[in-house]
């Protein structure tokens, strides 16, 4: 019996390990951000996409003149495969002119030879194609298929970055199936192009829709890599929308790491990153992060959150330490696909208040939580000890969630209008907790303290 139990435990551990091994963690890093490499734990990636390389008028590629070989060799030491991502969404006029000409049938063979030369010189493992929208023309699929043959002959990978829920009309079936995997840009549902329509730009529902869409297009689940943004869109200023790095958001207040919205700033926090990673583990082939230069390089890192969700409690790459010299935070597990949001203060106002007041983290968590909770609901006492009493004073039912500061769900229920519920908390360790209430599009969160 003891031997059978031991073998069963070994089998379960091996199965979990192999499943994790099959889950890709793809990170994009623009060459302009190479100076951040000392802070980025490359060991937590399976693939690194360097963004972006573009051609001159003769078809020779350049990544801004950056020396890629040192980066590639460093990543290879950590068993990370490195691809060069071609094109990108923001392009100079000369690149927009060059791409259609170079992928045309009369130029593409010579152009592909130059791509291969770039790959070989820089010791890369493959190519990621990020041609977008109008540049995906009638010659795109032919170019992809010829590039696929050339890369395969050299044992190299070919991937693509594609929109979450759009298949370009010039991406035919053979070309679509030619990619080793596809990075789904499941974000930018809103942004500067929708100034008058603020809202979440990468909700959990978009992740579900993106995977469903591409599976219906005929792609196998293990070829789909779900994108998670490391930035938010801030609609706080009238007439403009600003991009804000996730790391900047968290630096203003660590509590913001656990929600998806601060005023009119919308992004993905830890809870949503966990939920999306769990979704990708079950229904896709991995997770993609755009882009690593905007992460938080501490215990609130989204890359680390993704890694811990895949590999489980206590998992760290060999020799891993944080940039600040601290040990990595405990991994975050057992998430629920909920996306609580902070409402009330605009991001810029909250940042200004914290900066000018010089609050310690604990004071900021408590005071900001008291100011930004807007639904008609009582959560008492705070600080709490053995129990919490929640009273719904709204005229509608509310979904309630209580999580610890690492995103783990502790209680979850629906509370009817004008009614109360008590949660036992005597066994909870002292520290910070997050209470969230939701109804339709109206959501709010509050920080609680267990004494």
C-alpha positions as CSV (number, residue, x, y, z in Angstrom):
1,X,0.0,0.0,0.0
2,X,2.8,2.4,0.9
3,X,4.6,1.7,-2.4
4,X,1.4,2.2,-4.3
5,X,0.8,5.5,-2.6
6,X,4.3,6.6,-3.3
7,X,4.0,5.7,-7.0
8,X,0.7,7.5,-7.2
9,X,2.2,10.7,-5.7
10,X,5.1,10.4,-8.1
11,X,2.8,10.0,-11.0
12,X,0.7,13.0,-10.0
13,X,3.8,15.2,-9.5
14,X,5.2,14.1,-12.9
15,X,1.9,14.8,-14.6
16,X,1.7,18.3,-13.1
17,X,5.3,19.0,-14.1
18,X,4.8,17.8,-17.7
19,X,1.6,19.9,-18.0
20,X,3.5,22.9,-16.8
21,X,6.4,22.2,-19.2
22,X,3.9,22.3,-22.1
23,X,2.6,25.8,-21.0
24,X,4.5,28.5,-22.9
25,X,5.3,31.8,-21.2
26,X,6.1,34.2,-24.0
27,X,7.4,37.7,-23.3
28,X,7.9,40.6,-25.8
29,X,10.7,43.1,-25.1
30,X,11.4,46.1,-27.3
31,X,15.1,46.6,-28.0
32,X,14.7,50.1,-26.6
33,X,14.2,48.5,-23.2
34,X,17.3,46.3,-23.1
35,X,18.6,48.4,-20.2
36,X,15.9,46.7,-18.0
37,X,17.3,43.2,-18.6
38,X,19.0,43.2,-15.2
39,X,15.5,43.5,-13.6
40,X,13.6,41.0,-15.8
41,X,13.7,37.4,-14.7
42,X,14.2,35.8,-18.1
43,X,14.3,32.3,-16.4
44,X,10.5,32.6,-16.0
45,X,10.0,32.7,-19.8
46,X,10.0,29.9,-22.3
47,X,10.2,32.3,-25.3
48,X,11.5,35.9,-25.6
49,X,10.3,37.9,-28.6
50,X,12.6,40.9,-29.4
51,X,10.5,43.7,-30.8
52,X,10.9,44.8,-33.6
53,X,13.0,44.4,-36.6
54,X,12.2,46.2,-39.9
55,X,13.8,46.3,-43.3
56,X,15.6,49.0,-45.2
57,X,14.7,49.6,-48.8
58,X,16.9,46.7,-49.9
59,X,15.4,44.3,-47.4
60,X,18.1,44.1,-44.8
61,X,16.7,43.9,-41.3
62,X,17.7,46.0,-38.3
63,X,16.5,46.1,-34.7
64,X,17.5,49.7,-34.2
65,X,21.1,48.9,-34.5
66,X,21.0,46.9,-31.2
67,X,23.5,44.1,-30.6
68,X,21.2,41.1,-30.2
69,X,23.7,38.3,-29.7
70,X,24.6,39.1,-26.1
71,X,20.9,39.1,-25.2
72,X,20.3,35.9,-27.1
73,X,23.2,34.1,-25.5
74,X,22.1,35.2,-22.1
75,X,18.6,33.9,-22.7
76,X,19.9,30.6,-24.0
77,X,21.8,30.2,-20.7
78,X,18.4,30.1,-19.1
79,X,17.0,27.7,-21.7
80,X,14.8,30.5,-23.2
81,X,14.2,30.4,-26.9
82,X,14.6,33.8,-28.6
83,X,12.7,35.0,-31.7
84,X,12.9,38.3,-33.6
85,X,9.5,39.9,-34.0
86,X,9.1,41.5,-37.4
87,X,7.2,44.7,-38.2
88,X,5.0,45.7,-35.2
89,X,1.9,48.0,-34.9
90,X,3.7,51.3,-35.0
91,X,5.8,51.8,-38.1
92,X,7.8,54.5,-39.8
93,X,6.6,55.5,-43.3
94,X,9.6,53.9,-45.0
95,X,8.8,50.6,-43.4
96,X,5.2,50.8,-44.4
97,X,6.4,51.3,-48.0
98,X,9.0,48.5,-47.8
99,X,6.9,45.6,-46.4
100,X,4.3,45.3,-49.2
101,X,7.1,45.5,-51.8
102,X,9.4,43.0,-50.2
103,X,6.8,40.3,-49.6
104,X,5.5,40.5,-53.1
105,X,6.2,37.3,-55.2
106,X,8.9,39.0,-57.3
107,X,10.9,40.1,-54.2
108,X,10.0,37.7,-51.4
109,X,12.6,34.9,-52.0
110,X,15.5,37.4,-51.8
111,X,13.9,39.1,-48.8
112,X,13.5,35.7,-47.0
113,X,17.2,35.0,-47.6
114,X,18.0,38.3,-45.8
115,X,15.7,37.3,-42.9
116,X,17.5,34.0,-42.6
117,X,20.8,35.8,-42.6
118,X,19.6,38.0,-39.8
119,X,18.5,35.0,-37.8
120,X,21.8,33.1,-38.3
121,X,24.0,36.1,-37.5
122,X,22.1,36.8,-34.3
123,X,21.8,33.1,-33.3
124,X,18.1,33.4,-33.0
125,X,15.6,30.5,-32.6
126,X,13.0,31.8,-35.0
127,X,10.9,34.6,-36.3
128,X,7.6,36.1,-35.0
129,X,5.6,37.9,-37.7
130,X,3.7,40.9,-36.5
131,X,2.4,42.4,-39.7
132,X,-0.9,44.0,-38.9
133,X,-4.1,45.2,-40.6
134,X,-3.5,46.9,-44.0
135,X,0.0,45.3,-44.3
136,X,-1.7,41.9,-44.3
137,X,-2.3,42.1,-48.1
138,X,-2.9,39.6,-50.9
139,X,0.8,38.5,-50.8
140,X,0.8,37.8,-47.1
141,X,-0.1,34.1,-47.1
142,X,2.4,33.3,-49.9
143,X,5.1,35.1,-47.9
144,X,4.2,33.1,-44.7
145,X,4.3,29.8,-46.5
146,X,7.6,30.4,-48.2
147,X,9.1,31.7,-44.9
148,X,7.8,28.7,-43.1
149,X,9.6,26.3,-45.5
150,X,12.8,28.2,-45.2
151,X,12.8,28.3,-41.4
152,X,11.7,24.7,-41.0
153,X,14.6,23.6,-43.2
154,X,16.9,25.2,-40.6
155,X,15.0,23.9,-37.6
156,X,13.7,27.4,-36.7
157,X,10.4,28.4,-35.2
158,X,7.8,30.7,-36.9
159,X,5.1,32.4,-34.8
160,X,2.7,35.3,-35.3
161,X,1.0,38.0,-33.3
162,X,-2.7,38.2,-34.3
163,X,-5.7,40.1,-33.0
164,X,-7.8,38.5,-30.4
165,X,-11.0,38.2,-32.4
166,X,-10.1,39.0,-36.0
167,X,-8.8,36.8,-38.7
168,X,-7.4,38.8,-41.6
169,X,-9.1,38.0,-44.9
170,X,-5.7,37.5,-46.5
171,X,-4.6,34.8,-44.0
172,X,-5.6,31.6,-45.7
173,X,-6.0,28.2,-44.1
174,X,-2.5,26.9,-45.0
175,X,-0.7,30.0,-43.8
176,X,-2.7,30.0,-40.6
177,X,-1.8,26.4,-39.8
178,X,1.9,27.0,-40.7
179,X,2.7,28.9,-37.5
180,X,4.1,26.9,-34.6
181,X,1.9,29.0,-32.3
182,X,0.0,32.3,-32.4
183,X,0.2,35.0,-29.8
184,X,-3.3,36.4,-29.4
185,X,-3.4,40.2,-28.8
186,X,-6.4,39.9,-26.5
187,X,-6.3,43.5,-25.4
188,X,-6.9,47.1,-26.7
189,X,-10.7,46.6,-26.8
190,X,-10.7,50.4,-25.9
191,X,-8.0,53.0,-26.1
192,X,-7.1,56.3,-27.7
193,X,-9.3,55.4,-30.7
194,X,-12.4,55.3,-28.4
195,X,-11.9,58.5,-26.3
196,X,-15.6,58.8,-25.7
197,X,-16.0,55.2,-24.6
198,X,-13.9,54.5,-21.5
199,X,-13.9,51.0,-20.2
200,X,-11.8,47.8,-19.6
201,X,-9.5,47.2,-22.6
202,X,-8.6,43.6,-21.7
203,X,-11.4,42.0,-19.6
204,X,-11.5,38.3,-18.7
205,X,-14.4,37.9,-21.1
206,X,-12.2,39.0,-24.0
207,X,-9.8,36.2,-23.2
208,X,-12.6,33.7,-23.4
209,X,-13.9,35.2,-26.6
210,X,-10.4,35.2,-28.2
211,X,-9.8,31.5,-27.5
212,X,-13.3,30.6,-28.6
213,X,-12.9,32.6,-31.8
214,X,-9.6,31.0,-33.0
215,X,-10.7,27.5,-32.1
216,X,-13.7,28.1,-34.3
217,X,-11.3,29.1,-37.1
218,X,-9.7,25.7,-36.9
219,X,-6.7,26.2,-34.7
220,X,-5.7,23.6,-32.1
221,X,-5.8,24.8,-28.5
222,X,-2.1,24.2,-28.0
223,X,-1.3,26.6,-30.8
224,X,-3.0,29.5,-29.0
225,X,-1.0,31.7,-26.6
226,X,-3.2,34.1,-24.7
227,X,-2.0,37.7,-24.4
228,X,-2.1,39.7,-21.2
229,X,-1.3,43.4,-21.2
230,X,1.3,45.0,-18.9
231,X,-0.2,48.5,-19.3
232,X,-3.4,50.3,-18.8
233,X,-5.4,53.0,-20.7
234,X,-6.1,56.1,-18.6
235,X,-9.3,58.1,-19.7
236,X,-9.1,60.5,-16.7
237,X,-8.1,63.6,-18.8
238,X,-10.9,64.9,-21.1
239,X,-10.1,64.6,-24.8
240,X,-7.1,62.3,-24.3
241,X,-6.2,58.7,-23.4
242,X,-2.8,57.9,-21.9
243,X,-0.9,54.6,-21.7
244,X,0.3,53.8,-18.2
245,X,2.8,50.9,-17.4
246,X,1.5,48.4,-14.9
247,X,4.7,49.0,-12.9
248,X,3.9,52.7,-12.6
249,X,0.4,51.9,-11.4
250,X,1.7,49.6,-8.7
251,X,4.4,52.0,-7.6
252,X,1.8,54.6,-6.8
253,X,0.0,52.3,-4.5
254,X,0.7,48.5,-4.0
255,X,-3.1,47.9,-3.4
256,X,-3.6,48.7,-7.1
257,X,-1.9,45.4,-8.0
258,X,-5.0,43.5,-6.9
259,X,-7.6,45.3,-8.9
260,X,-8.3,46.2,-12.6
261,X,-9.5,49.8,-12.4
262,X,-8.5,53.0,-10.6
263,X,-11.0,55.8,-11.5
264,X,-10.9,55.8,-15.3
265,X,-7.7,53.9,-15.6
266,X,-8.2,50.3,-16.8
267,X,-5.6,47.5,-16.8
268,X,-5.1,43.9,-15.6
269,X,-4.1,43.3,-12.0
270,X,-2.9,40.1,-10.3
271,X,-6.3,38.6,-9.8
272,X,-7.2,38.8,-13.5
273,X,-3.7,37.7,-14.5
274,X,-4.1,34.6,-12.4
275,X,-7.6,33.9,-13.9
276,X,-6.3,34.3,-17.4
277,X,-3.3,32.1,-16.8
278,X,-5.6,29.3,-15.4
279,X,-7.8,29.7,-18.4
280,X,-4.7,29.3,-20.7
281,X,-3.5,26.3,-18.8
282,X,-6.9,24.6,-19.4
283,X,-7.8,25.8,-22.8
284,X,-4.7,27.1,-24.6
285,X,-1.0,26.6,-25.1
286,X,0.3,29.3,-22.9
287,X,0.4,33.0,-21.9
288,X,2.0,36.0,-23.7
289,X,3.0,39.3,-22.1
290,X,3.1,42.6,-23.9
291,X,5.5,43.9,-22.8
292,X,8.1,43.0,-20.2
293,X,9.5,46.6,-19.9
294,X,6.2,47.7,-18.3
295,X,6.0,45.1,-15.5
296,X,6.6,45.6,-11.8
297,X,10.0,44.1,-10.8
298,X,9.0,43.0,-7.3
299,X,6.5,40.8,-5.5
300,X,3.7,42.4,-7.7
301,X,5.2,41.3,-11.0
302,X,2.7,39.9,-13.5
303,X,5.4,37.7,-15.1
304,X,6.1,36.2,-11.7
305,X,2.3,35.8,-11.1
306,X,2.0,33.9,-14.3
307,X,5.0,31.7,-13.5
308,X,3.7,30.9,-10.0
309,X,0.2,30.1,-11.3
310,X,1.7,27.6,-13.8
311,X,4.3,25.9,-11.7
312,X,2.6,26.1,-8.3
313,X,3.5,27.0,-4.7
314,X,7.2,27.5,-3.9
315,X,8.3,27.4,-7.5
316,X,11.2,29.6,-8.6
317,X,13.8,29.1,-11.3
318,X,17.2,28.1,-10.0
319,X,19.1,31.0,-8.4
320,X,16.2,33.4,-8.8
321,X,16.2,36.6,-6.7
322,X,14.3,39.8,-7.1
323,X,15.9,43.0,-8.3
324,X,15.6,44.5,-4.8
325,X,17.4,41.6,-3.2
326,X,14.3,40.2,-1.5
327,X,13.1,36.6,-1.8
328,X,10.2,36.2,-4.3
329,X,6.7,36.4,-2.8
330,X,4.7,33.2,-2.3
331,X,3.0,32.1,-5.5
332,X,-0.6,32.9,-6.0
333,X,-2.9,29.9,-6.6
334,X,-6.5,28.8,-6.7
335,X,-7.9,31.9,-8.3
336,X,-11.5,32.6,-9.3
337,X,-12.2,34.3,-12.6
338,X,-13.3,37.6,-11.0
339,X,-12.1,41.0,-11.8
340,X,-12.8,43.5,-9.0
341,X,-12.1,47.2,-9.7
342,X,-11.4,50.3,-7.7
343,X,-13.8,53.2,-8.6
344,X,-13.8,56.8,-7.6
345,X,-10.4,58.5,-7.7
346,X,-8.7,59.2,-11.0
347,X,-5.3,57.5,-11.2
348,X,-3.4,60.8,-11.4
349,X,-5.2,62.2,-8.3
350,X,-4.6,59.1,-6.3
351,X,-0.9,59.1,-7.3
352,X,-0.6,62.7,-6.3
353,X,-2.2,62.2,-2.9
354,X,0.1,59.3,-2.1
355,X,3.2,61.1,-3.3
356,X,2.4,64.3,-1.4
357,X,1.3,62.6,1.8
358,X,4.3,60.3,2.0
359,X,2.1,57.5,3.4
360,X,3.5,54.2,4.6
361,X,2.0,51.3,2.6
362,X,-0.3,50.2,5.4
363,X,-1.7,53.7,5.9
364,X,-2.2,54.1,2.1
365,X,-4.0,50.8,1.9
366,X,-6.4,51.7,4.7
367,X,-7.0,55.4,3.8
368,X,-7.4,54.9,0.1
369,X,-9.7,51.9,0.7
370,X,-12.0,54.1,2.8
371,X,-12.2,56.8,0.1
372,X,-12.7,54.8,-3.1
373,X,-15.4,52.3,-2.0
374,X,-18.6,53.7,-3.7
375,X,-21.3,51.1,-3.5
376,X,-24.0,51.3,-0.8
377,X,-22.7,48.4,1.3
378,X,-21.3,48.2,4.9
379,X,-18.4,46.0,5.8
380,X,-17.7,46.0,9.5
381,X,-15.6,46.1,11.5
382,X,-12.4,47.3,9.9
383,X,-10.0,46.5,11.3
384,X,-11.6,43.1,12.1
385,X,-10.8,40.1,14.2
386,X,-13.1,37.1,14.5
387,X,-15.8,38.0,12.0
388,X,-17.0,40.3,9.3
389,X,-20.6,41.5,8.8
390,X,-21.6,42.6,5.3
391,X,-24.8,44.5,4.8
392,X,-26.1,45.2,1.2
393,X,-27.9,48.5,1.2
394,X,-28.3,48.5,-2.6
395,X,-31.7,47.8,-4.2
396,X,-30.1,44.9,-6.2
397,X,-28.2,41.7,-5.4
398,X,-24.4,42.0,-5.2
399,X,-21.7,39.4,-5.9
400,X,-19.2,39.5,-3.0
401,X,-15.7,38.2,-3.0
402,X,-13.1,38.3,-0.2
403,X,-9.5,37.5,-1.1
404,X,-6.2,37.7,0.7
405,X,-3.5,40.2,-0.5
406,X,-2.1,37.6,-2.8
407,X,-5.3,37.1,-4.7
408,X,-6.5,33.9,-3.2
409,X,-10.3,33.6,-2.9
410,X,-11.5,33.0,0.7
411,X,-15.2,33.7,0.5
412,X,-17.5,34.2,-2.5
413,X,-21.3,34.6,-2.5
414,X,-24.3,36.6,-3.7
415,X,-26.0,38.8,-1.2
416,X,-29.7,39.9,-1.7
417,X,-30.8,43.5,-1.4
418,X,-31.3,44.9,2.1
419,X,-29.8,41.8,3.8
420,X,-26.8,40.9,5.8
421,X,-24.3,38.1,6.0
422,X,-21.5,37.2,8.5
423,X,-18.2,35.6,7.6
424,X,-16.1,33.8,10.2
425,X,-12.5,35.1,10.1
426,X,-11.0,33.9,13.4
427,X,-8.6,31.5,11.6
428,X,-7.3,34.2,9.2
429,X,-3.7,35.4,9.8
430,X,-3.2,39.2,10.5
431,X,-2.7,41.3,7.5
432,X,-4.4,43.0,4.6
433,X,-7.4,41.6,2.7
434,X,-9.5,42.7,-0.3
435,X,-13.3,42.9,-0.2
436,X,-15.0,43.3,-3.6
437,X,-18.6,43.8,-4.5
438,X,-20.0,43.7,-8.1
439,X,-23.2,44.1,-9.9
440,X,-23.2,44.2,-13.7
441,X,-20.7,46.9,-14.8
442,X,-20.6,48.6,-11.4
443,X,-17.7,47.2,-9.3
444,X,-15.8,48.3,-6.2
445,X,-13.2,47.1,-3.8
446,X,-12.1,47.9,-0.3
447,X,-8.9,47.1,1.7
448,X,-9.5,45.4,5.1
449,X,-7.1,44.8,8.0
450,X,-7.1,41.7,10.2
451,X,-5.6,42.6,13.6
